[in-house]
């Protein structure tokens, strides 16, 4: 009802000024992304931020409370493509992390973002899937083959490497920035 009044007010003002009223042109992707976000229910260890006028760009922060990545803060950008929900949203991790399913450039390997994507899937399900990657990294579908091999063959070594990377150290020749919540400013990343 409030939106209808705003549209009527905009039309009336445009008529007084002799201009054409603003048009609201929202794509299917925009409407579906907005609906997905409006129906979003909080997922423990996951926080999202978005501009209500632009649900096509979402910031996601994952803070696992258990597993190899416990107490880390991992920030992602999510971009909704113009043909969403026919195409999957695109995610990129903003920090370099040592993870079998996230490469050093931040690309994410999650089956529902690739071959298993269906238009009936929601953003909430994808957010939960990204959290699951931190709770149960999958060495069988890797983007970072070194991390996947380490996890599959030497889980204790993998755990040490994850801790080194999360603390801001080297794993091999790669330097990682610190992502451990206690080492960083306690403010949210938004």
Backbone torsions as a table, in degrees:
resi	resn	phi	psi	omega
1	UNK	NA	-41.0	179.9
2	UNK	-64.8	-41.2	-179.9
3	UNK	-62.7	-40.7	178.3
4	UNK	-61.1	-41.7	178.0
5	UNK	-62.9	-41.6	179.4
6	UNK	-63.0	-40.6	178.9
7	UNK	-65.3	-43.4	178.9
8	UNK	-63.5	-40.3	178.3
9	UNK	-64.8	-41.8	179.2
10	UNK	-63.5	-40.3	178.0
11	UNK	-64.7	-42.7	-179.6
12	UNK	-64.2	-43.3	179.1
13	UNK	-65.3	-39.7	178.4
14	UNK	-63.3	-38.3	178.9
15	UNK	-65.8	-40.2	178.4
16	UNK	-65.1	-37.0	-177.4
17	UNK	-86.7	-8.5	-178.6
18	UNK	74.6	23.6	178.3
19	UNK	-111.9	169.1	177.4
20	UNK	-85.4	144.5	-178.5
21	UNK	-68.0	152.7	177.6
22	UNK	-66.6	145.2	177.7
23	UNK	-105.5	146.9	177.6
24	UNK	-105.1	108.3	-178.5
25	UNK	-116.4	101.0	-178.3
26	UNK	-112.3	131.2	179.3
27	UNK	-77.6	165.4	175.5
28	UNK	-60.4	-40.8	-179.8
29	UNK	-61.7	-43.8	179.3
30	UNK	-60.9	-48.9	-177.8
31	UNK	-63.2	-41.9	-179.6
32	UNK	-68.5	-41.4	178.1
33	UNK	-62.6	-43.3	179.2
34	UNK	-61.9	-42.2	178.2
35	UNK	-62.9	-46.1	179.0
36	UNK	-57.9	-42.6	-179.1
37	UNK	-70.2	-40.2	178.8
38	UNK	-63.1	-32.1	-179.4
39	UNK	-90.0	-0.4	-178.7
40	UNK	-62.0	131.2	173.7
41	UNK	-111.4	138.0	-176.4
42	UNK	-51.7	135.6	174.3
43	UNK	-110.6	123.6	177.6
44	UNK	-54.9	138.7	178.8
45	UNK	78.0	5.8	178.8
46	UNK	-129.7	131.4	175.8
47	UNK	-127.4	142.2	177.7
48	UNK	-124.8	154.8	172.9
49	UNK	-141.7	140.9	178.5
50	UNK	-157.7	160.6	174.6
51	UNK	-88.7	126.5	-177.7
52	UNK	-57.1	-26.8	179.3
53	UNK	-87.5	-6.4	-179.3
54	UNK	-142.0	75.2	179.2
55	UNK	-75.3	5.4	-178.6
56	UNK	-83.7	-8.4	178.0
57	UNK	-131.9	118.2	-175.2
58	UNK	-125.9	139.9	172.3
59	UNK	-103.0	135.6	-176.5
60	UNK	-127.2	135.7	174.5
61	UNK	-125.1	127.2	179.0
62	UNK	-111.0	126.7	-179.4
63	UNK	-128.0	82.9	-177.1
64	UNK	-61.2	143.4	179.3
65	UNK	-106.5	1.8	176.2
66	UNK	-154.8	170.7	179.3
67	UNK	87.4	-170.9	-178.3
68	UNK	-58.1	-33.1	-171.9
69	UNK	-102.1	16.8	-178.8
70	UNK	-55.0	137.6	176.9
71	UNK	72.6	10.0	173.2
72	UNK	-89.4	156.8	174.4
73	UNK	-119.4	117.2	-175.4
74	UNK	-120.3	122.0	-175.0
75	UNK	-103.5	136.6	-179.1
76	UNK	-128.8	150.3	167.4
77	UNK	-107.3	136.9	176.6
78	UNK	-119.9	126.9	176.5
79	UNK	-116.5	127.6	178.9
80	UNK	-91.5	122.6	-179.7
81	UNK	-71.6	159.2	-178.1
82	UNK	-65.3	-17.9	178.3
83	UNK	-105.8	21.3	174.0
84	UNK	-64.9	138.1	10.5
85	UNK	-92.9	8.3	178.2
86	UNK	-69.9	-26.1	174.5
87	UNK	-117.7	148.7	-178.2
88	UNK	-71.2	151.9	172.3
89	UNK	-65.8	157.6	-179.1
90	UNK	-109.0	132.0	-178.8
91	UNK	-120.6	146.0	175.7
92	UNK	-142.7	129.0	176.0
93	UNK	-79.7	132.4	-174.9
94	UNK	-83.5	-16.5	176.2
95	UNK	-106.4	151.3	171.6
96	UNK	-77.5	122.8	-179.8
97	UNK	-132.1	157.0	178.7
98	UNK	-93.0	97.8	-174.5
99	UNK	-149.7	136.4	-179.1
100	UNK	-65.1	-25.8	-174.6
101	UNK	-107.2	7.5	176.4
102	UNK	-134.3	122.0	-177.8
103	UNK	-80.7	176.0	-174.9
104	UNK	-68.4	-14.7	175.9
105	UNK	-93.5	-3.7	176.3
106	UNK	97.7	1.5	177.6
107	UNK	-69.3	143.3	-174.1
108	UNK	-110.3	132.7	176.3
109	UNK	-106.9	102.3	178.8
110	UNK	-138.1	125.4	-172.9
111	UNK	-53.6	-36.7	-178.5
112	UNK	-75.9	-6.8	173.6
113	UNK	-96.3	-0.9	-179.4
114	UNK	-129.2	-110.8	-173.3
115	UNK	-62.7	-31.5	-175.7
116	UNK	-94.6	10.8	179.1
117	UNK	-68.4	137.3	175.2
118	UNK	-136.9	144.1	-179.9
119	UNK	-59.7	-16.9	178.7
120	UNK	-80.2	-12.1	178.7
121	UNK	-73.2	151.6	-177.9
122	UNK	-114.7	166.1	176.3
123	UNK	-61.1	-37.4	179.8
124	UNK	-58.3	-42.7	179.6
125	UNK	-64.1	-39.0	178.7
126	UNK	-67.4	-42.5	177.3
127	UNK	-58.2	-43.5	178.5
128	UNK	-64.7	-37.4	178.1
129	UNK	-63.6	-39.5	178.1
130	UNK	-66.7	-42.4	175.0
131	UNK	-58.6	-41.8	-179.4
132	UNK	-60.0	-34.6	177.1
133	UNK	-59.3	-31.7	179.4
134	UNK	-81.5	-30.5	179.9
135	UNK	-81.5	-33.6	-178.2
136	UNK	-139.1	74.0	178.2
137	UNK	-58.7	143.9	-173.9
138	UNK	-110.6	105.7	-179.9
139	UNK	-75.0	-9.1	-176.8
140	UNK	-87.2	-7.7	-179.9
141	UNK	-138.4	66.6	-168.5
142	UNK	-89.3	153.9	162.6
143	UNK	-107.0	-32.3	176.1
144	UNK	-106.3	96.0	-174.0
145	UNK	-66.6	-31.7	177.7
146	UNK	-64.1	-46.2	178.9
147	UNK	-65.7	-38.8	179.9
148	UNK	-65.1	-43.9	178.3
149	UNK	-62.7	-43.3	178.3
150	UNK	-59.5	-47.1	-179.8
151	UNK	-64.8	-43.1	-176.9
152	UNK	-69.5	-40.1	-173.4
153	UNK	-100.2	-30.8	-174.6
154	UNK	-137.1	70.3	-175.0
155	UNK	-57.5	-34.3	178.7
156	UNK	-67.8	-42.0	176.7
157	UNK	-63.5	-41.5	177.3
158	UNK	-57.7	-46.7	178.8
159	UNK	-58.2	-42.4	177.7
160	UNK	-65.0	-41.6	179.7
161	UNK	-65.0	-39.7	177.5
162	UNK	-61.4	-45.0	179.8
163	UNK	-63.1	-42.7	178.4
164	UNK	-59.7	-46.6	-179.0
165	UNK	-64.4	-43.6	-178.2
166	UNK	-66.0	-28.5	179.5
167	UNK	-82.5	-6.7	179.2
168	UNK	95.5	32.3	-178.8
169	UNK	-110.1	-170.1	179.2
170	UNK	-94.1	144.4	164.7
171	UNK	-127.0	111.7	-171.3
172	UNK	64.3	-127.7	179.8
173	UNK	-97.9	1.0	-177.8
174	UNK	-92.1	128.6	175.0
175	UNK	-96.9	132.2	-179.1
176	UNK	-113.3	148.7	176.3
177	UNK	-86.2	152.1	-178.7
178	UNK	-67.3	137.4	178.2
179	UNK	-129.5	5.0	-179.0
180	UNK	-71.9	128.3	-174.3
181	UNK	-55.1	-40.1	-176.9
182	UNK	-71.8	-20.1	-179.2
183	UNK	-88.0	-17.3	-175.1
184	UNK	-105.0	166.6	174.4
185	UNK	-55.0	138.1	-175.0
186	UNK	-74.1	-4.6	178.3
187	UNK	-70.6	155.0	175.1
188	UNK	-69.3	161.8	-175.5
189	UNK	-78.3	-10.6	-177.8
190	UNK	-78.8	NA	NA
